[in-house]
Each structure stands twice: as C-alpha cells, then as structure tokens.
Amino acid sequence: MDILDVQRAIWYGEKWKKSDPQSTSARYNLAGAYIHKNEYERAENLLEQILAVDSTHIPALNQLARLYRRSDRYRDALTQYEKLIQVDTTRGYYPRMAAEMAYLTAQFDRAFYYYQKSLKINSNDPSSLSGLARISIDAGAFDQADSLLSKALSADSTNFAIRLLYSKSAYLQENYALVDELLNQDVLLEKKSTQGLQYLGLSRYYLGEYMGSMKVLTALINLDSELHYPHYYIGLCYLALGEKEYAEVQFRQAVNKSLSPNLPIYYEQLGLTQQELDNHQSAIDNLIMAKKLGSDIELNFHLGVSYDAYFEDKEVALRSYSAYLRDVQELDSLTENSRTRHAKARIDEINRKKHFETGDD
C-alpha cells in the first residue's frame, strides 16, 4: 500500500468511524491504516477501544499482538497471545507465538511450556520443534535438541532456519561432517547468512578440507569485509597447504582488522609464520606485540628463536630462553619437549661460547 492509498484509507476510516461511532469494523480498519503509516499509538488506541467493548475480539487481539511485536514490545505481545490462547484453544499458532515472545524476554520456562502446548495441538509443527530445540541447545541438552531438529527437518526439509539451528548444534558438538552435510554455500550466500558461512567454513577447516574452507571463508569476507577471523583461518589453511607467503598475508589482514580479544593470537601466528619464512625482524616485532597483548608463555621461546637467528649478540636470546624455562617451571609444567630441549641446548651453547670468548676459567 503506497502513501496515497494509506492516506485515502485513513480519510475513509475516520469518516466511517464518525458516521458509525459503535462500529468495531471501522476502528479495526482504521487501526490497520495507521499501522501502515507507522502511527502505532493511534492504532493501539483504536484496538484497545474495540477490546474494551469486546475483550475476545480475535482480529483486534491479533493486530495488537503484531503491533507490539513490530514495536519490540515483546512482553505486551505475550500478554495478547495468552489472551488468544484462552479465546481459541484449537490453534497451535497462538502458544507458539507466546513461546517466541517469552523466549525473547528471557522467560525460558514459560517459553518451554508454550512450545509444549503448541506441540500438543500439532506434534509435527517445525517451528515449535525448532523453538524447543533452541532452548535445549541453550541448556546444553544436545541429544534432545538433535532429536527435535531431526523431526523438524523431516517435516520441512527445506526450512533454512531449522538447518541453520541444526548446524549450530552440530558445530558446538564438533560434529563438523554433519555441518558440511546440512549447509550449502550457494544457499547461505543467497540468504546472506554470515553465521552459516562461519559454521561451514570453519567446519571444513577442521575436517581438513582446506581448499573448500578457503572458498567459503573468502565468500564470507566478501559478504562482510570487516570480519577478521576468516583471514586467520584462511592463513591456517595456507599453512596446512605449505603456502607460507600467502598465509602471512592473511594473518596480517587479521591483525589489521581486529580489535578483538583474538588479536594476540593473530599477532603470534603472524610472527610465527614470518619466523618460518626467515623474516626474523618482522617476526620479532609481531611476537613482541603478541606478548604485550597476551600472556602465552610460549612467546618467550619463540622470541628467543628469532633473537637467536637475527642478532649476533646472543644476550637477548639468552634472556628470552631463560625466561621461557623459568615461566614453565613456575607453572609446574617443565616437561621435556622439543622447545624445552632446544632452549636448554641453546642456553648451554651460548654460555659455553661466552666462556671461551672471555677466557674465564
């Protein structure tokens, strides 16, 4: 309805209401016109006038509930749906909508109750099944959630919202193969679902499908160029494929875009990749940034390696290796591994060279 149609509807509606002050139909139609004009307060007053005369007027209750939903007044909408449940006990739609409004206002027990009520009317309602599954996922009851979602998907196999919720459950359970089975990249792009692309792209990474992961994550970046984490995982994919130069570019992109708590991880991975490329000067700069922003005890070891390779004077490398061994010892985790063995060996070698250079006995 364009603006001229709305204005015409309001004009006729006001005229009808004036000529027939008792007409509920006049008020109802006029309220609908005001809703189209986004004049919600006037529409609300008209609908309340109808309900003051007839509290069981189903169209007015429905319209008022929709108006409250549109205005994000979910508690008020819940009240209207509860009235509709009392007026008409045969429709599963009303308890389902009551459940959705209860969920949006964090009344989860109430939402659970109304979803159950809806399913008593229609046990195969996909929306109620998925709504109940969403509450189960929030509670960590994944077996129950998956059972509900499987039934919902059987009832409506093309329902995108159900597939996305099912993939969330699968991803949280690290069932990455199921995520890959549930989601289709073309559909996700059509729906512009960044969440779905995230689940699919990361699942393919964890499945070792690095080319497929990069394809999805690149599509995700094209959809939202501000995202930083896809660059990090694309970098990891390139590393897994042995393409360190390309990996470095992606880690740098992640660093440049990020202001998130992941930034220390991005700096560390960028530095480690540069270290593997023998670009120790840049590696040192980025590992220092990672150390400033985070608290990974391994950073002193990695800095020691690059200091050792880059500087002729080994004092700074010696301090980093020693700090690394001291940190792991303080954490009671000084178990022999390749890093601790390397640090100890280099400390011994550096000290031995210092001994010979100074001529100390």
C-alpha positions in Angstrom: 0.0 0.0 0.0 1.6 3.3 -1.1 1.3 6.6 0.8 -1.7 7.8 -1.2 -3.6 4.6 -0.6 -2.8 4.9 3.2 -4.0 8.5 3.3 -7.1 7.6 1.5 -7.8 4.6 3.8 -7.3 6.9 6.8 -9.6 9.5 5.4 -12.4 6.9 4.7 -11.8 5.2 8.0 -12.1 8.4 10.0 -15.3 9.3 8.1 -16.8 5.8 8.7 -15.9 5.9 12.4 -17.6 9.3 12.7 -20.7 8.2 10.9 -20.9 5.0 12.9 -19.3 5.5 16.4 -20.2 2.0 17.6 -18.6 0.2 14.6 -15.8 -2.1 15.6 -15.1 -2.8 11.9 -14.5 1.0 11.3 -12.0 1.1 14.2 -10.3 -2.1 13.1 -9.8 -1.0 9.5 -8.6 2.5 10.6 -6.1 0.9 13.0 -4.7 -1.1 10.1 -4.3 2.0 8.1 -2.5 3.8 10.9 -0.2 0.8 11.3 0.8 1.1 7.6 1.6 4.8 8.3 3.7 3.7 11.4 1.4 5.7 13.7 1.4 2.9 16.3 0.0 4.9 19.2 -3.2 5.8 17.3 -3.6 2.3 16.1 -3.1 0.9 19.6 -5.8 3.3 21.0 -8.3 2.2 18.4 -7.6 -1.5 19.0 -7.9 -1.0 22.8 -11.3 0.7 22.2 -12.5 -2.4 20.4 -11.3 -4.7 23.2 -12.9 -2.5 25.8 -16.2 -3.4 24.2 -15.3 -7.0 23.2 -12.3 -8.5 25.0 -12.5 -11.6 22.9 -12.3 -9.8 19.5 -9.8 -12.1 17.8 -8.8 -9.9 14.9 -8.1 -6.9 17.3 -6.1 -9.2 19.6 -4.0 -10.5 16.7 -3.5 -7.0 15.3 -2.4 -5.6 18.7 0.0 -8.5 19.2 1.6 -7.9 15.8 1.8 -4.2 16.6 3.6 -4.9 19.8 6.0 -7.3 18.1 6.7 -4.7 15.4 7.5 -2.2 18.2 9.7 -4.7 20.1 7.3 -4.7 23.0 7.5 -8.5 23.4 6.1 -8.7 26.9 3.0 -6.9 25.8 2.7 -9.1 22.7 3.0 -12.2 25.0 0.0 -10.9 27.0 -2.1 -10.7 23.8 -1.1 -14.2 22.7 -2.0 -15.5 26.1 -5.5 -13.9 25.7 -5.8 -15.5 22.3 -4.9 -18.9 23.7 -7.8 -18.6 26.1 -10.2 -17.5 23.4 -9.2 -20.2 20.9 -7.7 -23.4 22.3 -7.5 -25.2 18.9 -4.8 -23.2 17.2 -1.2 -24.1 17.8 -0.1 -20.8 16.3 -1.0 -18.8 19.5 1.0 -20.9 22.0 3.9 -21.0 19.6 3.9 -17.2 19.3 3.6 -16.9 23.0 6.6 -19.1 23.4 8.6 -17.0 21.0 7.7 -13.8 22.9 8.6 -15.5 26.2 12.0 -16.6 24.7 12.7 -13.1 23.5 12.1 -11.8 27.1 14.3 -14.5 28.7 11.3 -16.3 30.2 12.6 -19.7 29.2 10.5 -21.9 31.4 7.4 -20.1 30.1 8.7 -20.5 26.5 9.2 -24.2 27.1 5.7 -24.5 28.5 4.1 -22.8 25.5 6.1 -24.7 22.9 5.0 -27.9 24.6 1.4 -26.7 24.5 1.7 -25.9 20.7 3.1 -29.4 20.0 0.2 -31.0 21.8 -2.0 -29.4 19.2 0.3 -30.2 16.3 3.1 -32.6 17.2 4.9 -32.1 13.8 5.0 -28.3 13.8 8.5 -27.5 12.6 8.6 -24.0 14.2 7.6 -25.3 17.6 10.0 -28.3 17.4 12.9 -26.0 16.4 11.9 -23.4 19.1 12.0 -26.1 21.7 15.4 -27.3 20.3 16.8 -23.8 20.6 16.0 -23.8 24.3 17.6 -27.3 24.6 20.8 -26.1 22.9 21.0 -23.1 25.3 20.7 -25.6 28.2 23.4 -27.9 26.7 20.9 -30.7 26.1 22.2 -31.5 22.7 20.7 -35.0 22.4 17.3 -33.7 23.0 17.9 -30.7 20.6 19.1 -33.0 17.8 16.1 -35.3 18.2 13.8 -32.4 17.9 15.6 -30.8 15.0 15.8 -34.1 13.1 12.0 -34.4 13.4 11.5 -30.8 12.4 13.7 -31.3 9.3 11.7 -34.4 8.4 8.6 -32.2 8.5 10.1 -29.4 6.5 13.4 -30.4 4.8 13.8 -27.0 3.0 13.4 -24.8 6.1 16.6 -22.7 6.2 16.2 -21.6 9.8 15.9 -25.2 11.0 19.0 -26.2 9.0 21.0 -23.3 10.5 20.0 -24.2 14.0 20.8 -27.8 13.5 24.2 -26.8 12.1 24.8 -24.7 15.2 24.1 -27.7 17.4 26.4 -29.9 15.3 29.2 -27.3 15.3 29.0 -26.8 19.1 29.4 -30.6 19.4 32.3 -30.6 16.9 30.3 -32.8 14.5 31.8 -30.9 11.6 30.8 -33.6 9.0 27.1 -33.0 9.8 27.5 -29.2 9.4 29.0 -29.8 6.0 26.1 -32.1 5.2 23.4 -29.6 6.4 24.7 -26.4 4.8 25.1 -25.4 1.2 27.3 -22.4 0.3 25.1 -21.1 -2.5 22.0 -21.1 -0.3 24.0 -19.4 2.5 25.1 -16.7 0.1 21.6 -16.2 -1.2 20.3 -15.8 2.4 23.4 -13.7 3.2 23.9 -15.8 6.3 27.3 -14.9 7.8 26.6 -17.3 10.7 26.0 -20.2 8.4 29.1 -19.4 6.3 31.1 -19.3 9.5 29.9 -22.7 10.6 30.6 -24.2 7.2 33.9 -22.6 6.6 35.4 -23.5 10.0 33.9 -27.0 9.8 35.7 -27.6 6.6 38.9 -26.4 8.1 38.6 -28.8 11.0 37.8 -31.6 8.5 41.0 -30.9 6.7 39.1 -29.6 3.6 41.4 -26.6 3.2 40.5 -25.5 -0.3 36.8 -25.8 0.5 37.2 -23.9 3.7 39.1 -21.0 2.0 36.4 -20.8 -0.7 33.6 -20.4 2.0 35.6 -18.0 4.2 36.5 -15.9 1.2 32.8 -15.7 0.3 32.2 -14.7 4.0 34.7 -11.9 3.7 33.1 -10.6 0.5 29.8 -10.5 2.4 31.3 -8.7 5.4 34.7 -7.1 4.8 35.0 -6.0 8.4 35.4 -9.6 9.7 38.9 -10.6 10.9 38.7 -14.2 12.0 38.1 -15.6 8.4 41.6 -14.2 7.5 43.1 -16.1 10.4 41.6 -19.4 9.4 42.4 -18.9 5.7 46.0 -18.3 6.9 45.9 -21.6 8.8 44.6 -23.3 5.6 47.5 -21.9 3.6 50.0 -23.0 6.3 48.5 -26.5 6.1 49.0 -26.5 2.4 52.6 -25.3 2.7 51.9 -21.8 1.3 53.6 -19.7 4.0 53.8 -16.5 2.0 50.0 -16.5 1.4 49.5 -17.4 5.0 51.5 -14.4 6.1 49.3 -12.1 4.0 46.1 -13.4 5.7 47.5 -13.2 9.2 48.5 -9.6 8.5 44.9 -8.9 7.4 43.6 -10.5 10.6 45.9 -8.2 12.6 45.0 -5.1 10.7 41.2 -5.6 11.0 41.0 -6.9 14.6 40.3 -5.1 17.8 39.0 -8.3 19.4 40.4 -10.5 22.2 41.8 -12.7 19.4 44.4 -10.0 18.4 47.3 -11.5 20.5 46.7 -14.9 18.7 46.7 -13.2 15.3 50.0 -11.3 16.1 51.5 -14.6 17.4 50.6 -16.6 14.3 51.8 -13.8 12.0 55.1 -13.7 13.8 55.5 -17.5 13.7 54.8 -17.6 10.0 57.3 -14.8 9.4 59.8 -16.8 11.6 59.3 -19.8 9.3 59.9 -17.5 6.3 63.2 -16.4 8.0 61.9 -12.9 8.2 63.0 -12.6 11.8 63.0 -8.8 12.1 59.2 -8.7 11.4 58.7 -11.8 13.4 60.2 -10.2 16.5 58.0 -7.1 16.1 54.8 -9.1 15.9 55.8 -11.6 18.6 56.5 -8.6 20.9 53.1 -7.2 20.1 51.5 -10.6 20.9 53.4 -10.6 24.2 52.2 -7.1 25.1 48.6 -8.0 24.5 48.6 -11.6 25.8 50.2 -14.0 28.2 51.2 -17.1 26.3 54.4 -18.4 28.0 55.5 -19.9 24.6 56.1 -16.4 23.3 59.4 -16.1 25.2 60.6 -19.2 23.5 59.6 -18.0 20.0 61.2 -14.7 20.6 64.3 -16.5 21.7 64.4 -18.3 18.4 64.1 -15.2 16.3 66.5 -13.2 18.5 69.0 -16.1 18.2 68.7 -16.1 14.4 68.7 -12.3 13.9 71.2 -10.8 16.3 74.9 -11.6 16.5 74.8 -10.7 20.2 73.1 -13.6 21.9 72.4 -11.9 25.2 68.8 -11.0 24.4 68.2 -14.6 23.1 69.7 -16.0 26.2 67.3 -13.9 28.4 64.3 -15.0 26.4 65.2 -18.7 26.6 65.8 -18.4 30.3 62.6 -16.5 30.9 60.7 -19.3 29.0 62.2 -22.0 31.1 61.5 -20.0 34.3 57.9 -19.5 33.3 57.2 -23.1 32.6 58.9 -24.1 35.8 56.7 -21.7 37.8 53.7 -23.3 36.2 54.9 -26.8 37.2 54.9 -27.7 33.5 58.6 -28.2 32.8 58.2 -31.4 31.0 60.7 -32.4 28.4 59.6 -31.5 24.8 61.3 -30.1 21.7 61.0 -26.5 22.9 62.5 -27.0 26.4 65.3 -29.2 25.0 66.1 -26.5 22.3 66.0 -23.7 24.9 68.3 -25.6 27.3 70.7 -26.6 24.5 71.0 -23.0 23.2 71.5 -21.6 26.7 74.3 -24.1 27.2 75.8 -23.3 23.8 75.6 -19.5 24.3 77.1 -19.7 27.8 79.9 -22.0 26.5 80.8 -19.6 23.7 80.8 -16.7 26.2 83.1 -18.7 28.4 85.6 -19.2 25.6 85.3 -15.6 24.3 86.0 -14.2 27.8 88.6 -16.8 28.7 87.1 -17.4 32.1 88.2 -20.5 33.9 
